[in-house]
Amino acid sequence: MSMYGVNCSIPKTLVKYLIEWYAIEAGKSEPKLKDTLLDIINTPISPELLPTDGKETVQKTENTVGPYEVIDFFIFNFRRKRFSRDKILYLAAIAFKELYPEEELLKYYNSFIKRDFQNQFKRNCIPDGPKVGTVSVSPRGDLRMPSDADSSNW
């Protein structure tokens, strides 16, 4: 399976919601499974690249890139809807008004755009994988973008 990207087009937030749904459904007859799955989704998503003491996560990716729910929102509206920066930020301000101030959303957006363009080279060499949903960043599917694309115009 190392040459097949099984989750290449599935947002982390969707995976989290699916696991939560399954934990609740399966938990009706298997409470230990429910507890285990809920423990997994309550653990911050992280590549675990830094050494840990085994008890706490040292590296939390969301501290660097921003909350996944916001990033997934940006990906959908930037890639799928092809909305402008101003429209995306306007919609984000409405969608996340109770959670994040507009200045924070702008910071997350700028970080998202910069990282999205800078990391295109990684997507250009990912293995084949399924397209799940309406947004795919596979170079063999929907996204045709050079590895050296510049984010300054965005």
N, C-alpha and C positions, 0 to 999 in steps of 0.2 A: 504493500500500500504506500510505500514511500514515494512512488511515482504517480500518485493520484491525490489531488487536494480535495478531500471529502467535504471540507467546510469552507471552501474558497469563496463562496458568495453568500454565506450566511452571516448576518450581523450577530455580534456577541450578545446583544440585548435579546434577540429572538431566541437564541440558544438558552439563555437564562430563563426566559418566560416558558419555553417548552419544558425545561427540566422542572420548573416550579409546578406547572400544570400536572406533569406526570407524577411528581412527588405527592401531590394532593390526591390524585386519582388512585395511585398504587397504595398510598398510605391508608386507604380505607380498609385494606386487607393485610397490608404489610407495614406496620408502624416503624420498624427498624429501617426499612428502605426509605421511607419518607424522611426520617431524621437524618439519614446519611445524605440524601439528595439535597435537602434544605441546608445542611451544613456546607455542602459543596457550593451552592449558589450564593451563600452568605460570605464565602471567601472571596476577597478581591481578585479580579482577573489580573494575572501578572505572568510574564515570561519566566519568572523565578531565576533570573540570571545572576543575582547577587547571592552570596552565601548567607544562610540564615542560621539561627540557633535551633530551628526546627519547631518553634512555637509561634513565631509571628512572621508575617510577610514583610520583608524589608523594602522591596521594590513594588510600588503600586503604580501601574501604568497610567491610571486615570489622573494621578497627580501630575503627570507630565503632559498628556495629550488632552485632558479634559474628560468630563463624564461621557461614558459610552452612549448614553441616551441622546446627548446633544450631538456627538460626532455622527451617530447613525442618522440623526435628523439632517445634518449637513450633507452627508453622503447622498441620501435619498433626494434631497432638493437640489443639490448641485449636479449629481450624475444623472438621475432619472428625470427630474422635472426641468433641469437646465435653467433654473432660476438665477437671476442676477444676485450679486452680493447683497444689495440693499433689500431685495425682496426676501431673501433667505433670513437676513437678520431681523427684518420686520416680523416675519412669521415665527421665528424663534422667540422673539420678545413676547409674542402672544402665547405661544405654546408653553413656555417655561417661566411665565411671569411670576409664579409663586415660588420658583426655585432659584433662579439666577438673575442678577441684575444685568441690564443691557451692556454695561461695560465689560462684564465677565463674558458674556456671550460673544462680544466682539473679539476679545482676547482668544477665546476658544476657536472662533472662526478663522482668525488670522493664523493661528497655530495649525489648524486643520489644513488650510490651503497650502501653507508652506510644506508641511509634512507630506501631504498628498502628492504634490509634484516632486519633491525630493526623493520619495520612495518608489517612484514609478519603475525604476530599474529592478526592484524586487518582484513586482508584478509581472514584468516581462520574462522572468525566468521561472515562474511557478509552474508546477506540473498541471496537467489537465485536471479538470474537476467539473462537477455539475453546475448548472445555472439554476439556482433556487430563488424564486421571486422575480422581481422586475429589474434589479440592479446587479450588474456583474462588472468586476474590474479585471476580468481575464483579457489578456491581449489576443486570445484566440476567439473571443466572443464579442462583447459590446464595446470594449474600450480599446481604441486605437490611439495610443499616445506615445511619443518618443521618450526614451529614458532620460534625455537631457532637457525636457520641457522646463520652461521658466514660469514661476508663479507670480512674477512681479505685476503682470497685467490684471491679475485676479484680486 
